[in-house]
Amino acid sequence: MATAVRHLMSTPPVTCDADASLAEAADLMNSHDMGSVIVTDGPKVTGIVTERDLLRAAACHADPLAEPVHLWMTANPDALDPDEDAAAAWASLTHHHYRHLPVVEDGILVGVVSIRDLLSVAQIRPADEAGTDLPRGLEGVVVAETTVGDVRGHQGFYHYRQYSAVELAASRPLEDVWQLLFDGELPDQRGANAFATEVAVLRTLPDRVASQLPSLASAGSPLDVLRTSVSLLGAELEWRPTHDIGQAELRHQALQLCSVVPTLLAATHRLRIGLEPVPPRQDLSYAANYLWMLSGEEAPTDHVRAIEQYLILTIDHGFNASTFAARVITSTGADLAAAITGAIGALSGPLHGGAPSRALDMLDDIATPGRADAWLRAAVQNGDRIMGFGHRVYKTDDPRSLFLRGVARQLGGPLVDFAERVERTAVGVLAELKPGRQLHTNVEFFAGVVMHTCGIPRDMFTPTFASSRTIGWATHVMEQAADNRLIRPAARYVGRPPPQLVPAR
């Protein structure tokens, strides 16, 4: 039996008028534990303001006491009828990438429905009623609830816990964000110092792992070597299945893993090019120590901060393929090393991990600003992908790319100027030759520029991404293990109808 919207909606809806301040809207959300407020003019719905709108306003330094909600709301949102089927509500929400929609009956606002309301129905709906039009690649399908973070592609926004990831990158060191993800709260100065000390002492590799690195270093790409090294680390430290250990033991394993991944990467990189590994230092931050171990020299402060901000921006990004892989493996009760090894394997695929180095290779091929237009037009007309442009989730500017463009500008240099000129040309060419596609720069474009400027070798771009993403993967492993159920989806059989007689030879 179909479920109607009226059985799911929150009522009475929380409302305010268009001249209410952002502070008043925020108070209403907090007091009613709602993620949105419906803006009304008498009985008429004129808009909706959400937590995301409040974050946008804060990012623009709007005065919440003086700024009216009508300047930040989504005007004239779609509305649902209370007797509509929940499937129609789901379709409307996902099509427009909304999280809340007002429910209107005979022109009168009667409630509001959210994605969370619909998720509760999806979890109890009978199997024979669900998924008749399952999207390829599970696009848009909600497979779990998480408190780690989320990506809102049509809004150009993503967050870790309750904080904007971009704002965290702008204002906090990586260790603070790491602690936020692992423990759920941002630390004060005393807590930050204690956490930094806790992870710094875990950077040294076990002797038996370190002794194996010379033979592993040239056994494949840097990401291949990392995958094997993580598996070796788990075996050497005798990590037990997550099913058999508590959260405290799993957290310690995760801290150790995230601390040694930069050591593994830097050591195997140097061995691969004929240099001895540089031991980690406990007196340096995560990013400063990583650059130290790669080069054997202390990096300039602006380079350390630029890499640190890149690492913060790439810690987590929703239920992407590698994160989902880590959670699926964890759901079997396997150990932490198995889950992260699987995640690295997923990241190695060209359709997922991308490659900032390829965007830089494209800039090398273009060579001069004067060649950009002709080069890009030829590539688009030949069906080639323009590296560093477009994203599966974002249909507007990738916030990571916008932030890293600013980081690149602060670093300065001819490569940065050239990259910006190519970006402007590419956006124009793509808008002309692929109208309606909304292709903008993604994180790869300026990530390569920033890492190159800071001295990271090109073949270490994706492994550097993996070092910070390990923190995100480990967070998801801990969340999955804390409230686990084996992930065992069904498939729709589309082959020849069974049963048929088995033919004789």
N, C-alpha and C positions, 0 to 999 in steps of 0.2 A: 504494500500500500504506500503510495507516494506521501511524502511529508510536505505540508504546506509551510510557507514562510511564517504565517501567524503563530505556528507552534514553536518557532525558533527565535523569533525577534525579541529584543529587549524592549519592554514597555513599562511605564511611559518613557518616551525618548527624552534625552537631555537636550535642552534647547537654549539658545540665546538670540538676541537680535543682532543685526549687522553692525551696530555701533558699539557693541560690547568690546571691552579691551581684551587683548590676548591674555592678560593676567586673569581676567574673569573666566575666560574659556578654560584656562589651565586649572583653575580652582574647581570648576565644574567637573572636569575629567577626573581629577584626583578624588573629589568627594564622592563621586558615583562609580569610581573604578571603571571608567569607560575610556576608550581610545579616540573618541570623536564627540563633537557637539554639532547638532543640526542647527543651522542658522535659519531663522524664520522671520517672516513679515506677516504677523497675524497667523492665519492658518496655512499660509503659503510657504513652501520650502524654497529658500533662495540660495542656499549653499550648505557646505559642510566643511568644518575645520577639524583637522586631525593632529595627533602628536607630531607627525612629520612636518606639518605646517608650522607648528611652534618651534621645531628645531631649525627650520629654514629661517624663520624670523630671528631667532637667537644668533644664527650664523651671520646674519646681516646686521647685527647689533641694533635691532629694532627695540624701542622702549616698550616693554610689555604692558606697562601701565597706561601708556598713551596711544599705542597703536591699535586701531580697530580691527576686528576680525575680518571685515569685508575686504581688506587689502590683501589678506593671505588665504582666504578660503577658496575651495573649488566651487565656482558659481554654477547654479542650475544643474546639480548632479542628477543622474538617472535615479528613478524611484521604482520600487517594487510594489506590486499589489499583494496584500496579505494572503490571498488565496492561490498565488502562484506556487508552483512546485519548487522545492528546494533546488532542483537541478537547474531551473531557470535562473534562480538567484546566483548559483555558482557560476553559470555561464556569463552572467552580466558582470559579476565581480572580477572574474579572471580575464574577460575580454578587455575591460577597461583598466585592469590592474588596480582596482580599488580594494580597500580593506573593509569599508563600511558603506552601506547604502540605506537611505531612508525608506520606510515603508508607508505608503500613502493609500488611504481608502476613501473614495468619493471626494478627493481633493483635500482630505484632512490627514495630517501626519499622525500616525498611530504607533510607530515603533522604528527601530533600527536593527539591521541584521549585519553580522560580521562574518569574516572568513572563519573565525574560531567557532561560531555557532554552526556553520555548515560542516566544519571538520568533524564535529561531534556526531552528526548524522552519517557522514561518510564512513565512520568507524563502526557503526552498528547496522548499516544497510546490508541486506542479504546478498550473498555472492552472485545469485542469478539476476539481481537487479542492477548490478554495478558494472561499469566499465565497458559498455557496448561500443563505445568509440574511444578506446584508450589511445592517447596520443603517442606517436613514435618517440622513443627516447624518454618516455615518462614526463615530457615537458609540461610543467604546470601542475603535476600531480603531487599532492601533499603526502609524504610518506612517514612523517614523524613530527612530533613537537620538540622544540629545542629552546633553550634559554641562552644559547651561545651567541646567536646573532642572526641577521637576515639581510637580504638584498632586495631592494625595491627598484627594479630595472627602469620602469617608465618614469620614476621620479629622480633617477640619478643619485641614489642614496643607499648606503649600507652602514650597518652598525655592529659593534661588539657589545654584547650584553645591552645595556640601555643607552650606550654612548655612541655618538657618531664616530666611525673609524677615522674619518678625516680630521675631526677635531682632536682625537687622541694623538694622531700623528703630529699635529701642529703643536701640541702642548705637553706631551708626556714622553719620557724615555721608554724604550722597548720593554725593559724589565717591569715597569708599572703595568703595561698593557698585558704582558704575559701573566702577571699575578692576577689581574682582573679576570682573565679568561679561566685560569686554574681555580681561583678561590672565590670569584663572584663579586669582588669589591676592589675598587682602587685603593691603594695603600696611602697612609699618611707618611711623613718623612721617615719616622722610626721604622714603620713596617716595610717601607721601600728599601731601607738600608739592610734590614734583616734578610729580605728576600734576595737582594743582589748578592749578599755574602753566601747565602744558601746555595745558589746556583753556580757561583763562580768556582767553588771548590769541587764541583762535579765535572769540570771540563777535561780533566786528564783521562786518557784512554787506559783501559786495563792493559797490562803488559802483553798478554797473549794476543789481544786484538791488534795492538800496535805492531807486534812482530810479524803479523800476517799482511800488513798493508803494502810492503814492497812488492809482494807477489800479486796483489790485487790491483795495484794502481794502474797498470796498463792493460787490464783485462776487459776493457770496454770503455764506454763513454763515462764521464764523471757521474752521471745519474745511475748508470748500471753499477758502478763501483759503490756508490752510496747504498743502493738497494742491498747489495751483497754484504756490505759492512754492517748495516743495521741488523740483518739476520744473524751475522756472526756475533755481534754484540749481545743480542738476546740469548743466544746459545751459551756464550761464555759466562754470562751473569746468571744463567739458569733461571730466567724469568718464567714463572709458572703461568698457566692459563688464567685469564682474567676471571673466569668462572670460579676459580679456587682461591682468590685472594680478596682482601678488603680494599676499600678506597684509599686508605692511608698508604698501603704498600704500592698500589697502582700509581698514586700521585708521585711517590718517590721515584719509581721507575721512569715515569714521564718526565720528571725534572732532570733526571740523569740523561735520558735520551736526548732531550732538547738541548741540553748543555754540551753534549759531545758531538752532535751533528756538525757544527762548524769546525770542530777539531778534525773530524774525519774528512771533511771536504778539503780543508786547507792542506792537511798532511798528504792526502793522495794526489792533490794537484801538484804539489812541489815534487813529490817522488816521480810523478809522470814526466816532469820536465828536467829530471836529473838533479834536483836539489834536496837537501835534508829537510825534514819537517821542522817547523819552529814551534817549540812548546807553548801552550797557552799561558796567559798571565791572569792572575786573579785580581790584579789592581785595575784592570781595564773593563769597560762596559762590554756587553755582548758584541756590539757592532765594531767598537775599537779593537777588541781582541781578535775578531775575525779578520779585519784588515791587517792587523799585526802578523797573524799566523800566515796569511797569504804572501806577504811581501818581506817580512822580517824587519819592517820599519814602522814606526808610529805614524799613522796617517794624520794629515791636517784636520783640525777640528771641524771645518766645514764639510770635509769629505765624510768624516765619521757621522755627523748629524744627517747628512743627505742619505747615506746608506741606511742609517737607523730608521729614518722616516719611510724609506722604501720598504724595509722589512716589516714595519708596523702595518703599512697599508696592505700587505699581502699575507698576513697571518691567517685570515679566514675569509671565506666568500660564499656563504650559503652551502647548500647541499650539492656541490659540484661533484663530478665523477669520482675524484680521488677521495674526497671526504666521505661520500656515500660508500665507497669500497671499504674504507677503514671501519665504518660502522657495521657494514654487513659482516665483515670478518670478525669483529668484536662480538657480534650477536651470536656467533657460534661458540663463544667462550674461549677463543684462541688468545694467545699471549699478545702483549703490546707490540713486540717486534714483528710478529706476523701481520698485525693490522697495519703498521706503518710501512712494512715492506710492500704490502699490497697497494697501499696508497701511492707509494713512489712508482710502482709499476703502472698504475693508472695515469699518473702525471706524465710518464714518459711518452704516452701516446700523442701524436702530433695534433689530434683534434681537441686535446684538453690542455696540456701544459703550455702550448704556444712556444714561442722562442723570441725573447727580446733581441737576441743576436741576429735574427732574420730581418728585423726592422732596421737594424744598423747595417746589415749587408745591403739592403735596398738603398739606403742613403749613399753607401759606397758606389753602387751601380749608377745612381743618378749623377753623382760626382759634383755637379755645379747647379746653382739655382736656375740658370738658363735652360738646362735640359729637363727640368722637372715636369713641365706641362706635357711635353711630347712623350717622355718616358712613361708617365702615369696614364696618359690616354692610350698608348699602345698596349700597356698591361691590361687595362680594363677591357679594351676591345678584343684582346686575345683570350679573355676569360681568366686571366691570372689574378690571384689574390693580392691585394695591396696590403703588405705586411704592416701590422700595427693599427689596422682600421677595422671596425666592426666588432660586435660582441653578441654572444648568444642571449644574454639577459638584458643588457643596456640598449635602449632604443633612443637614448639621448646621450649627452656627454658622460663618459666614464669618470666618476669623481676622482678615481685614482690617477687617471691621466691628467686631469686638470691640476691636481695638487703637484704631481711630479713635474709638470711644465713649469710651475712656480719654483720648484726646487732647482730645476735645470737653469732657470734664469738667474737664480742667486749664485750658482756655480760659475756661470758665464763661459765664454769661449766661442770660437768659430763654429764648432759642431752644434752648439745650442742654437745659434742664430740660423744656421743652415737648416736644422731640423724644423724650426718654426716656419721658415719660408716654404719648405716642402709640405708641411702640414696644411698651411693655408691653400696652397695650390691643389693638394689632394682633395680637400673638402670641396672645393669648387668643381673639380673634375668629376668627382663622384656624384655630386648633386646634379650635375648636368647629364651625365651618362647613365646614372642609376637613380632617377627621380623616385622619391618616396621611400627609399631604402634606409634613410636615417643612419648613415655610416659616419661615425666619429672615431677619433683616435681612442684606442684602448690602452690598458696599462702597459703593454709591451713597448709602445712607441717611445715614450720618454723614459721608461725604465732602462732601456738599453743606453740611451744618451747619458743618463745619470751614472749608471754603473761604469760605463767606459770612461767618463770624465774622472771618476774616483779611482780608476786604476784596476778594476776587476776585469780579468781576461774574459773574452767572449764565451769561451766554452764553459765558463763558470756562472754565466748569467742564470740559467735555469736551475742549477744546483743551489745558487744563492736564494732564489725564490723558494726552493724546497726547504731550506734551512729554517726560514720563518714559518712556512706553512706547516712544518712539523709541530709547532706549538699549537696551531689550530687543529690538526689531526688528532693530537694527543688529548686535547680538550674534548673533542667529540668522542673519542674512545672512552674517556672517563664518564662522560654523560651517558653513553650507551650502556656501559657496564653497570652503572648505578641503578638503572631501572630497565633491565634487559628482557627482551623476548626475541627468540630466533626469528630473523627476517626470512620469511619463506613465502614469497608471492606466488601467484598462479599465472599460468600462461593460457592463451586461447589456442587450441589446436585447430589448424586450418588445412591439414592434410586430407588424404583420401579417407572416406568414412569407414570406421571399423565397426564390428569385426568382419573380416573377410576370410574366406577359406585359404589356408596355406597351400599353395600349389605343389603338386608332386614334382620331383626332379625330371 
